[in-house]
Amino acid sequence: GPARDGGYYLLGMSKFVPELFEDMPWSTKDVAPETMKRLNELSIPFTTLPTLSDVDNEADWERVKGKFVFQG
């Protein structure tokens, strides 16, 4: 799922694809778009989830903690 800052909050895959992580412009607004571009170039089908915020630092965590209830 793409994150509001240009990265992603979740990337699930059934097989590891190292090309998605090599020479990635990490910590930029281009991470999610570049990932989707590479998936298209590799002819790997994908689906995106809704755009949400991710948790990159303590301030992000403070903003979201307590908002989710996990059920096991």
N, C-alpha and C positions, 0 to 999 in steps of 0.2 A: 504494500500500500504506500502510495506517495505521501510524504510528509509536507507540511506547509512551508518548510524551509528549503525545499528542493531535494531533500534526501528521501529516504523511505523509512517507515516504521516497521515493516515486515517484508521479508523476502523469503518465500518458501519455494523449494524446488525438490523434485524427486531424484535428481542427479546433480552432483556438484559440477559447476561450470566455471572453471578458474578464470576464463576470459572476462567474466563479469566483474572481477576484482582487481585485475592487473592494470596498472597505470590509470586508475580511476581518480578523478579530481575530487578527492574526499573533502568533506567540510565545505562544500560549495553548493550553490543552487542548481548545479548541473548534474548531480549524482543520479537522481531518478530518471531524468530525460536521457542521460547517457546510457544508463542501464537498459532502458526500453529500446534505445537505438541499437545497442549491441544484441539484444534478444532478437530484434527484427533481422539484423544482418546475419545472425546464426540460424535464422528460420526456426526459432524456438517460440511456440505459441505461449501467450501469457494473458492473464486477466488482471486488471487493477482493481483494488479496493477503493473505498471512498478516501479522499484526502483528509488526513487528520494531523494532529501535532505529534511529534515524537518526543522522546526524553533524552536530551543530550547532556544535561548538566543538573546540578542540584536545584537550581531555580526552577527548571522544568519539572523536576520530581515534586517539589513543594506545591506547584500549581495543580498537579494531577492526583497526588496521593489522596486516598480516601474516596475517590470518585468511582472506584470500581469495586465490585463485589465478586470474588472468585468462588465458584462452587465446585467441589470435587466430586 
